[in-house]
Amino acid sequence: MKAFCNFQELLNNAMKGLELHPKFQSLKEDCSRFPEHSEQLFQVYLDLTEAKDFVDVAVIQSPLLGRCLIEGTHPDNDQRFLILPSFITESWTVTKLESVFVKLSKEHDARLSAAALSRITLGVISADSTITYMNLYRGVPSENSQVGSVP
């Protein structure tokens, strides 16, 4: 019970820190729904909107994954991306990635279920706050797949 209380206290403190940022209000509901993923959601959201100049950025709740994803359009090529924020410390295996695709395919939001048929992008935040974006495909992409990257 003591460990749970400390974890809850850490989450509450992290949320208080995020709330100080002026852009936090637009994500407050999403961060409150999945507080254990709020930091990475907010950090990737800021990177996409402030540094990468993505347009039509929207946060999509995925109850089956227990976290939010970010959808946005790349400013240079108008390509849509569905990004799953993650810290570098989160373990990713082939089994876990397949589970993500399966769960997304069962979501009611068409934006999530459509992505499960093709590609998602993992936004991995390292200890120094650098974010690396990796496109993940379900299965092997065909030669004709449109392969884009987040610069």
N, C-alpha and C positions, 0 to 999 in steps of 0.2 A: 504494500500500500504506500509506503514511504517513497519508493521509486516512482510510482505513478504520480504522486503529488508533486515531486520535483519536476517531472516531465511536463505536467500541466502548468507549473509555475514558469518553466522555460518558455512554453508556447505563449503564455499570457504576456510575458516580458517582450518576446519577439514581436507580437502583435502591437504592443504599445509603441515600440520603436518604429514600426512600419507606418503607423497611423500619423506620425509626425510629417511624413512626406506629403506634399500637396496633391500628388496624383493618386494617393492611396484611396481616396473616397470612391473613385470609379471601380475599384476592385474589392471594396470592403466586404460586400455580401459574399463574394466568392471565397475570399480569404477566411471569413468567419465560418463558412460551411466546411472547409477542409483546412483547418489551421495548421496541421502538421506539414502541409505543402505550400503554405502562404508565402514564405520567404522566396523560394525558387520561382513561384508564379510571378511575384512582383518584380523580381530581378530580371527575368527574361522579358516580361512585359515592357519594362523600362528600356531594355536594350533594343527591342524591336521598334518601339515607338520613338525613342529619343536618339539613339545612335544609328540605327539601320533605316530609319524613316519609312517603315512599313505603313501601308494604308489599310483602311477597313479592318482594323484590328479588333477582334472580339474574343472575349473569354467564354469558353464553353464548359459547363459543368458536366462531368462524367461520374454519375453516382456509382456505376459499376466498377470504375477504377478507384473511386474514392479520392478524386483530385480533379483539377481543371486542366484543360488544354487551351492553347491560344491559336486562333486562326487569324491569318493576315496575308496581305498581298505584297509581294516584293516590289519595290518602286521601279526597278530597272526593267523587269520583264513581265510584269503583271501576273506572275505565277503565284497561285495560292499555296500556302503552307499550313499544315496543322502541326503545332509544336507541343511536345510533352516536356515541360520543365523538370529537371532533375539535378540533384547535387552529385558531384563526382563520387561521393562516398556510397551512393546507392548502388547495390549490386544488380547487374543486368545479365541475364543468361538467355540463351535461345528459348528456353521454356518460358521464362517470364515475358519475353518479347512476344512470343506467340500468344500467350495469355492476354496481353494488351490488345492485340489484333482481334482475338475472339470476343473479348468484352466489348470493344468498340463496335463490333458488328452487331451486337445485341442492344445497343443504346437506341433510345427512341429519337434522339436528335439526328436527323439525316446527315448533318455535317460530319458527325462522328462515325456513323455506320458506313458512309461512303468512303471515308479514309481507310477503313479497315480492309477495303478491297484493294487498296493500292499502296499508299505510302504515308508514313508519319515521320516527323523530324524530331529527334531527341535533342533538346537544348541542355547541354551538360555544363554546369557551373563548377569551376575549379576553386580551390582554396583562395586563390588571389582574385577571384571574381571574374576571371576570363570565362567567356561562354563559347563553347564549341558546339556547332550544329552538325548533326549527322542524320542524313536521310536513311530511313530504314524501310525496306520493302518486305512485303510478305511473300515468301518464296523467292524465286529468281526473277529479276526484272527482264522483260524482253528487250531485244535490241531497239525496238521502236519506242520504248518508254521515254517519256520526257524527263530527263534527269536535270534538275536544277539544284542550285546550292544557295545557301544563305551566306553572303559575303561577310 
